[in-house]
Amino acid sequence: MSAPKHIGIILDGNRRFAKKIMLKPWKGHELGAGKFKKFLEWCLEAGVEEVTAYCFSIQNFNRPKEEFDHIMRIASSEIESWLEDEKLKEFKEKGVAIRIVGRVWMLPERVQELARKIMEATKNNTPRKVNLALAYGGREEIIDAVKKIAKKATLGEINPETIGEAEIWQNLQVQSPPDIIIRTGGERRTSNFLPWQGTYSELIFLDKHWPEIEKQDFLDCIEEFKRRERRFGK
């Protein structure tokens, strides 16, 4: 089997790693953000065309305010760094479009503004995509897609009798299935991440916390994927 074209990644274990080395929770998130930059480099080297990263879920809004504020500060800082001329040039040369997916309107205004800017600045880059799932929930994504379809049906733009999988796909924010979904941090569940898109994704769970992941761990995941026989229900 060839290398995966679309990788979904659940960036789990930042807080637990920080606790493990006796740091404040947000220090784990800072280390995790740095590791994500490296992860994207590994994906580009491996020929991956699309990455969808579960960065912050809708349920994560329940985190303590101090931690939430730090996470949003880190998100703003990272996106700002991507808006620098040198980085935008790199994205263009490598054909990388950045997309922010989720209920972005729930995020602080500063993060929303930066999200709009980075998406606008990279929207014409092809063929690679990086989807950052912020304020994201898979069930919520499906609910939002159903609402869009219902509105079209109400306006007479679509016949309810003809609605099928294609219409659902067209109204989702992430419109391609990941070949593989990797979760770090030791948990064995996908936690509301891409439930529609990931129906036939190969799942790999790693015990290491996200900031601890190294390139060899990533390469091992790629090799594990190549060894698997994908049946798609057949």
C-alpha positions in Angstrom: 0.0 0.0 0.0 1.2 3.5 -0.8 1.6 6.3 1.9 -1.5 8.0 3.1 -2.7 11.0 1.2 -4.8 12.4 4.0 -3.8 12.1 7.7 -6.1 13.0 10.6 -4.2 13.7 13.8 -5.6 14.1 17.4 -3.1 16.2 19.3 -3.7 14.7 22.8 -1.6 14.7 25.9 -0.3 18.3 26.1 -1.5 18.9 29.6 -0.5 15.5 31.0 3.0 16.0 29.5 3.3 19.4 31.2 2.2 17.8 34.5 4.7 15.0 34.0 7.6 17.4 33.8 6.0 19.7 36.5 5.1 22.7 34.3 1.9 24.7 34.0 -0.7 23.2 31.6 -0.3 25.9 28.9 3.4 25.1 28.7 2.4 21.7 27.4 0.3 23.5 24.7 3.3 25.6 23.7 5.4 22.5 23.3 2.6 20.9 21.4 2.4 23.8 19.0 6.1 23.6 18.3 5.8 19.8 17.7 3.0 20.5 15.2 5.3 22.6 13.0 7.7 19.6 12.9 4.9 17.2 12.2 3.8 19.3 9.1 7.4 19.1 7.8 7.4 15.3 8.2 4.1 15.1 6.3 5.4 17.2 3.4 8.5 15.0 3.2 6.3 11.9 3.2 4.2 13.2 0.3 1.0 13.7 2.4 -1.4 15.9 0.6 -3.9 16.8 3.4 -3.6 17.0 7.1 -6.6 17.6 9.5 -5.5 18.4 13.0 -7.8 18.2 16.0 -6.5 21.2 17.9 -9.3 22.4 20.1 -12.8 20.9 20.5 -16.1 22.5 21.3 -16.0 20.5 24.6 -12.6 22.1 25.4 -14.4 25.4 26.0 -15.0 24.0 29.5 -11.3 24.3 30.3 -10.3 26.8 33.2 -10.4 30.4 31.9 -6.7 30.9 32.5 -5.8 27.8 30.5 -8.3 28.8 27.7 -6.8 32.3 27.4 -3.3 30.8 27.1 -4.4 28.4 24.4 -6.0 31.2 22.4 -2.9 33.3 22.8 -0.8 30.4 21.5 -3.2 29.9 18.6 -3.0 33.6 17.7 0.8 33.6 17.9 1.1 30.6 15.7 -1.3 31.9 13.0 0.5 35.3 13.1 3.8 33.6 12.5 2.3 31.9 9.4 1.2 35.3 8.1 4.8 36.6 7.9 5.9 37.2 4.3 8.6 34.5 4.4 6.2 31.8 5.7 3.5 32.8 3.2 6.1 32.5 0.4 7.0 29.0 1.7 3.3 28.0 1.7 3.0 29.2 -1.9 6.1 27.4 -3.1 5.0 24.1 -1.4 1.4 24.5 -2.5 -0.1 24.5 1.0 -3.5 26.0 1.8 -4.4 26.6 5.4 -8.0 26.2 6.4 -9.6 26.7 9.9 -12.6 24.3 10.3 -15.1 24.2 13.1 -17.5 26.8 14.6 -15.0 29.5 14.3 -17.5 32.1 15.4 -17.1 30.7 18.9 -13.5 31.7 19.1 -12.2 35.1 20.4 -12.5 37.8 17.7 -8.7 38.1 17.4 -8.4 34.4 16.5 -11.3 34.7 14.1 -9.6 37.7 12.4 -6.3 35.8 12.0 -8.1 32.7 10.7 -9.8 34.8 8.0 -6.5 36.3 7.0 -4.5 33.1 6.7 -7.3 31.4 4.8 -7.6 34.3 2.4 -3.8 34.5 1.9 -3.4 30.8 1.1 -6.7 29.9 -0.5 -5.2 29.5 -4.0 -2.3 27.3 -3.0 -2.5 23.7 -4.3 -2.3 20.8 -4.1 -1.9 20.5 -0.3 -4.3 21.4 2.5 -3.8 21.8 6.3 -7.1 21.9 8.1 -6.9 23.2 11.7 -9.9 22.0 13.7 -10.6 24.8 16.2 -13.9 24.9 18.1 -14.6 21.7 16.3 -16.9 18.8 16.9 -17.7 16.1 14.4 -21.4 15.8 15.4 -21.7 19.5 15.3 -20.2 19.6 11.8 -22.8 17.1 10.6 -25.6 19.1 12.3 -24.4 22.3 10.6 -24.3 20.4 7.2 -27.9 19.2 7.7 -29.0 22.7 8.5 -27.5 24.0 5.3 -29.2 21.2 3.3 -32.5 21.8 5.1 -32.3 25.5 4.2 -31.7 24.7 0.5 -34.7 22.3 0.6 -36.9 25.0 2.1 -35.9 27.4 -0.7 -36.6 24.8 -3.3 -33.0 24.5 -4.4 -32.9 20.8 -3.6 -35.4 17.9 -3.7 -35.4 16.2 -0.2 -36.0 12.9 -2.0 -32.7 13.1 -3.8 -30.5 13.9 -0.7 -27.8 11.3 -0.3 -24.2 11.0 0.8 -23.0 13.4 -1.9 -25.1 16.2 -0.5 -23.7 15.6 3.0 -20.1 15.6 1.8 -20.6 18.8 -0.2 -21.8 20.6 3.0 -19.1 19.4 5.4 -16.1 21.5 6.1 -13.7 18.6 5.6 -14.6 17.1 2.3 -12.3 14.1 2.0 -11.8 11.0 4.1 -8.6 10.6 6.1 -6.7 7.4 5.1 -5.4 7.2 8.7 -6.3 8.8 12.0 -3.6 9.0 14.6 -4.3 9.7 18.3 -1.5 10.4 20.8 -1.8 10.4 24.6 -2.8 6.8 25.2 -6.6 7.1 24.8 -8.3 4.6 22.5 -11.2 6.7 21.1 -11.7 9.3 18.4 -13.6 11.8 20.6 -16.0 13.4 18.1 -13.3 13.8 15.5 -14.4 13.4 11.8 -17.1 10.8 12.5 -18.5 11.0 9.0 -15.2 11.3 7.2 -13.4 8.7 9.3 -15.8 5.8 8.9 -13.2 3.7 7.1 -10.0 5.4 8.3 -7.3 3.2 9.7 -6.8 4.0 13.4 -3.5 4.2 15.2 -3.2 5.0 18.9 0.1 6.0 20.5 0.8 6.0 24.2 3.2 8.9 23.9 1.9 12.4 24.7 1.8 14.7 21.7 4.9 16.8 22.6 6.9 13.6 23.0 6.2 12.4 19.4 9.3 12.2 17.2 9.8 11.7 13.5 10.5 7.9 14.0 7.1 7.6 15.6 5.5 9.2 12.6 7.4 7.0 10.2 6.3 3.9 12.2 2.7 5.0 11.8 3.2 5.3 8.0 4.7 1.9 7.8 1.9 0.4 9.9 -0.6 2.0 7.5 1.2 0.5 4.5 1.0 -3.0 6.1 -2.7 -2.9 6.6 -5.2 -4.3 4.0 -8.1 -1.8 3.6 -11.3 -3.6 2.9 -13.9 -0.8 3.0 -16.6 -3.3 4.2 -15.9 -5.7 1.5 
